[in-house]
Amino acid sequence: MKTIGKSLSIEEVEVAPPKAREVRVKIVATGICGTDDHVLKGSFPNVDFPVIPGHEGAGIVESVGEGVTCVKPGDKVIPLCLPQCGECSFCLNPNTNCCLQTHLYQSQNLMPDKTSRFTCKGKQVYHFLWISTFSEYTVMPDSTVVRIDDAAPLDKVCLFGCGFPTGYGAAVNTAKVAPGSTCAVFGLGGVGLSVIMGCEASGASQIIGIDINKDKFATAKDLGATECINPQDFEKPIQEVLVEMTGHGVDYAFEAIGRVDTLTAALASCHRGSGVCVMVGEPPPGSQLSFDPMMLFTGLTLKGSILGGWKMKDSIPKLVTGYLQKKFKPDVLITHNLPFSEINEGFELLRAGKSIKNIFIDF
């Protein structure tokens, strides 16, 4: 549980039974995502405290409320940090995956009826993105949970709750990377490395990984990067380096960090006539992007991508099945398996650049 200005504390929390159209899940495994670190630092928008963070988990349905038909007790499931209600105008639109129930449009700190299912020592505790996977048991609306194959190992497929589909989908769905193309990926964390997997699967001929942490280069190359560069090794801006490496700029650039300066560099590294720049990382609240609009005049495109463009309920079970068929290898992203009691140590590893994905079990 997180209180503003403090590290996570492990507390005994009462988790109420699910109400109508709600599901209570026993979390078996959960990962840390950079977004969770933003919550701890107070830089994720519209979060109320005290809160139970976590949004990259997998578990087993313990009980369901009235009217729930999508899952039943005993099902293996992945909680979805991006809802799919299936009813709003966005869900009915094939060109977007951003349901109107998402935190971008309404608060997900309390359940839809504006009450919490969490209490600690008699006091209300807030939900995070409705799913709060840093809890042994958690309650969520049925729009934010999906059943997966019973054969799926939960300590692996918890990555399908956020990091892997976010990066992989940015390449295959949002950018639609073409065979033989050139790509640049800014940031080689779990999301950026998943972008590389998507570019490689799409047949890109040149995939350039960019990060100031050279320890990530070997993993990036194992996953399909043809070369990796550190901006600190050059005296000129990294966008100029990329233009020189490729002749006229890359066909596709992906910003997977969440910084406006690297997003501007990614945009400037693209081919001016037909390049596509994809914003994958979430920038800090209130930040502003500034660039010469003439860059867009001849055809360069700037696009955003949330959760890889996947309609989550429709797509996550299929991605998990693909994993079981060995079509993807996100296991490579898992560098540490830790007991939940060491969750603060996991955040320290992430911040120090000593881990890619930390998975927590043994609640």
Protein Blocks (a to p, Z undefined) as FASTA:
>chain_A
ZZehiacdddddddddddehiacdddfbdcddfklmmmmnopaghiacdddehjddcddd
fbdcehiakbcehiacdddfbdcehlamklmpmkbcbdfkbmklocckbcfkopafbdee
hiacddeehlopabfbdcddfklcccddfklcfklmmmmmmmmmmmmmmmmmmnopaehi
acddehjafklmmmmmmmmmnopabdcdddfblklmmmmmmnopabdcdfklpcbdfklm
mmmmnonopfbdcdfeopaklmmmmmmmpcfklpccddfbdcdehiacdddfklmmnopa
cdddeehlpafklmmmmmmmmmmnopacfklmpmbdcdfklmmmmmmmmmnopafbdcde
hZZ
